[in-house]
Amino acid sequence: MTAQRIVHLIDDDAAVRDAVGMLLRTEGFRVLPYDSAPAFLKAAPARAEGCVVTDVRMPEMNGIELIAKMQEERLSTPVVVLTAHADVPLAVEAMKLGAVDLLEKPFEDEALIAAIHAALDRRNAEENKSRESNDVKNRLASLTRRENEILAGLLKGLSNKVIAHDLGISIRTAEVHRANIMAKMRAGNLAELVKMALAADFKLSGGE
């Protein structure tokens, strides 16, 4: 079973955990049940795989408080909220805190499965984005100090001529550095290079 198919199921009602757990297992998910939000937080690793399906009305800590606590602890696992008392303020609060979906009990099996797939898709997209960002940061780290200075100039919209003048180097040298930057960053054009640098929060100061 892949980590992406894990569902952390949180509900203080054992009957609900059993019923929902059985449904999800028949759909091929690996279900990890918890009888409370604190139990999940205690057992969950720093970066819990899969997604969370949680009830709202629970003792100790409700579903909304759980989402807030997950944010506080930087636990980025996406959350689907279940409630027997759905109302607009609750739905708005859950969504503002980042819940993928909110389903009112009794819900259709298909609706829950769809919400879980949406949560897992979000997780996969975020992980892909994170990997891409790390790749770009690693490429930026491979740039020399001079290349960082050239890149800073490019991000300011300066021409090779102006950059060369500002750095006291020849235009040809600036062009060579620019070509090296493009190659190291694997950028097909200047627009792509700018997008990469901004996404990785490159500092316009031109490096340390």
C-alpha positions as CSV (number, residue, x, y, z in Angstrom):
1,M,0.0,0.0,0.0
2,T,1.5,3.3,-1.0
3,A,1.8,6.2,1.5
4,Q,-0.4,8.3,-0.7
5,R,-3.4,6.0,0.0
6,I,-3.3,6.4,3.8
7,V,-6.3,7.9,5.5
8,H,-6.1,9.0,9.1
9,L,-9.7,8.6,10.4
10,I,-10.5,10.5,13.5
11,D,-13.9,10.1,15.3
12,D,-14.8,9.5,18.9
13,D,-17.7,7.2,17.7
14,A,-16.4,3.7,17.3
15,A,-19.4,2.7,15.1
16,V,-18.6,5.5,12.7
17,R,-14.9,4.6,12.7
18,D,-15.8,1.0,11.9
19,A,-18.3,1.9,9.2
20,V,-16.2,4.5,7.4
21,G,-13.1,2.5,7.9
22,M,-14.7,-0.5,6.2
23,L,-15.9,1.6,3.3
24,L,-12.4,3.1,2.7
25,R,-10.7,-0.2,3.0
26,T,-12.9,-1.6,0.3
27,E,-11.8,1.3,-1.9
28,G,-8.2,0.3,-1.4
29,F,-7.2,2.8,1.2
30,R,-5.1,2.0,4.2
31,V,-7.0,3.3,7.2
32,L,-5.4,4.4,10.5
33,P,-8.2,5.0,13.1
34,Y,-8.0,7.4,16.1
35,D,-10.6,8.0,18.8
36,S,-9.6,11.6,19.4
37,A,-7.7,14.5,17.8
38,P,-5.0,14.4,20.5
39,A,-4.5,10.7,19.9
40,F,-3.8,11.5,16.2
41,L,-1.5,14.4,17.1
42,K,0.4,12.2,19.5
43,A,0.8,9.3,17.0
44,A,1.3,11.3,13.8
45,P,4.9,11.8,12.6
46,A,6.2,15.3,11.9
47,R,4.9,14.8,8.3
48,A,2.0,12.4,8.3
49,E,1.4,10.7,5.0
50,G,-1.9,10.7,3.1
51,C,-4.8,12.7,4.4
52,V,-7.0,13.2,7.5
53,V,-10.8,12.6,7.7
54,T,-12.1,14.0,11.0
55,D,-15.4,14.5,12.8
56,V,-16.1,18.0,14.1
57,R,-17.9,17.4,17.3
58,M,-15.5,15.5,19.6
59,P,-14.5,15.9,23.2
60,E,-11.1,17.2,24.2
61,M,-10.5,18.8,20.8
62,N,-12.9,19.4,18.0
63,G,-12.1,19.2,14.3
64,I,-11.7,22.9,13.8
65,E,-9.3,23.1,16.7
66,L,-7.4,20.1,15.2
67,I,-6.9,21.9,11.9
68,A,-5.6,25.0,13.8
69,K,-3.3,22.8,15.9
70,M,-2.0,21.1,12.8
71,Q,-1.2,24.5,11.3
72,E,0.6,25.5,14.5
73,E,2.7,22.3,14.4
74,R,3.3,22.7,10.7
75,L,1.6,19.4,10.0
76,S,0.5,19.9,6.3
77,T,-1.6,16.8,5.9
78,P,-4.8,17.8,4.1
79,V,-8.1,17.5,6.0
80,V,-11.7,16.5,5.1
81,V,-14.2,17.4,7.8
82,L,-17.3,15.4,8.7
83,T,-20.1,16.8,10.8
84,A,-23.7,16.0,11.8
85,H,-24.2,19.7,12.6
86,A,-23.1,21.5,9.4
87,D,-23.8,25.2,9.2
88,V,-22.4,28.0,7.2
89,P,-20.2,29.6,9.9
90,L,-18.6,26.2,10.6
91,A,-18.0,25.4,6.9
92,V,-16.5,28.9,6.4
93,E,-14.2,28.5,9.4
94,A,-13.1,25.0,8.3
95,M,-12.4,26.2,4.7
96,K,-10.5,29.3,5.9
97,L,-8.3,27.0,8.0
98,G,-7.6,25.0,4.8
99,A,-10.0,22.0,4.9
100,V,-10.3,20.4,1.5
101,D,-14.0,19.7,2.0
102,L,-16.8,19.5,4.6
103,L,-19.4,16.8,4.4
104,E,-22.6,16.6,6.4
105,K,-23.6,13.3,7.9
106,P,-25.2,11.2,6.6
107,F,-23.1,11.6,3.4
108,E,-23.0,9.6,0.2
109,D,-20.1,7.2,0.0
110,E,-19.1,8.6,-3.4
111,A,-18.9,12.1,-1.9
112,L,-16.5,11.0,0.8
113,I,-14.3,9.1,-1.7
114,A,-14.3,12.1,-4.0
115,A,-13.3,14.4,-1.1
116,I,-10.5,12.1,-0.1
117,H,-9.2,11.9,-3.7
118,A,-9.2,15.7,-3.8
119,A,-7.3,15.9,-0.6
120,L,-4.7,13.4,-1.8
121,D,-4.4,15.2,-5.1
122,R,-3.7,18.4,-3.2
123,R,-1.1,16.7,-1.1
124,N,0.6,15.3,-4.2
125,A,0.6,18.7,-5.9
126,E,2.1,20.3,-2.8
127,E,4.8,17.7,-2.6
128,N,5.6,18.0,-6.3
129,K,5.8,21.8,-5.8
130,S,8.1,21.4,-2.8
131,R,10.4,19.0,-4.7
132,E,10.6,21.4,-7.6
133,S,11.3,24.3,-5.2
134,N,14.1,22.3,-3.5
135,D,15.6,21.4,-6.9
136,V,15.7,25.1,-7.9
137,K,17.2,26.1,-4.6
138,N,19.9,23.4,-5.1
139,R,20.7,24.8,-8.5
140,L,20.8,28.3,-7.1
141,A,23.3,27.1,-4.5
142,S,25.6,25.9,-7.2
143,L,26.0,29.4,-8.6
144,T,29.2,31.3,-7.9
145,R,29.2,34.6,-6.2
146,R,29.7,36.4,-9.5
147,E,26.9,34.4,-11.1
148,N,24.6,35.4,-8.2
149,E,25.5,39.0,-8.9
150,I,24.7,38.6,-12.6
151,L,21.4,36.9,-11.8
152,A,20.5,39.7,-9.4
153,G,21.0,42.1,-12.2
154,L,18.9,40.1,-14.6
155,L,16.1,39.9,-12.1
156,K,16.2,43.7,-11.9
157,G,15.7,43.9,-15.7
158,L,19.2,45.1,-16.4
159,S,20.9,44.5,-19.7
160,N,24.2,42.6,-20.1
161,K,25.9,46.0,-20.9
162,V,24.6,47.6,-17.7
163,I,25.4,44.6,-15.5
164,A,28.9,44.5,-17.0
165,H,29.4,48.2,-16.3
166,D,28.1,47.9,-12.7
167,L,30.3,44.9,-11.9
168,G,33.4,46.3,-13.7
169,I,33.6,43.4,-16.2
170,S,33.5,43.1,-19.9
171,I,30.2,42.6,-21.7
172,R,31.6,39.3,-23.1
173,T,32.4,38.1,-19.6
174,A,28.8,39.0,-18.5
175,E,27.4,37.1,-21.4
176,V,29.5,34.0,-20.5
177,H,28.3,34.2,-16.9
178,R,24.7,34.5,-18.1
179,A,25.1,31.5,-20.3
180,N,26.5,29.5,-17.4
181,I,23.6,30.6,-15.2
182,M,21.1,29.4,-17.8
183,A,22.8,26.1,-18.1
184,K,23.1,25.5,-14.3
185,M,19.5,26.5,-13.7
186,R,18.3,24.5,-16.7
187,A,16.3,27.5,-17.9
188,G,15.2,27.6,-21.5
189,N,14.9,31.4,-21.6
190,L,15.1,34.5,-19.4
191,A,11.4,34.4,-18.4
192,E,11.8,30.8,-17.2
193,L,14.9,31.8,-15.2
194,V,13.1,34.7,-13.6
195,K,10.2,32.5,-12.6
196,M,12.5,29.9,-11.0
197,A,14.5,32.5,-9.1
198,L,11.4,34.2,-7.8
199,A,9.7,30.9,-6.8
200,A,12.8,30.0,-4.8
201,D,12.8,33.5,-3.1
202,F,16.2,34.5,-4.6
203,K,17.5,37.6,-2.8
204,L,18.2,40.5,-5.1
205,S,21.2,41.4,-3.1
206,G,23.0,38.9,-5.3
207,G,23.9,36.3,-2.7
208,E,25.8,36.3,0.6
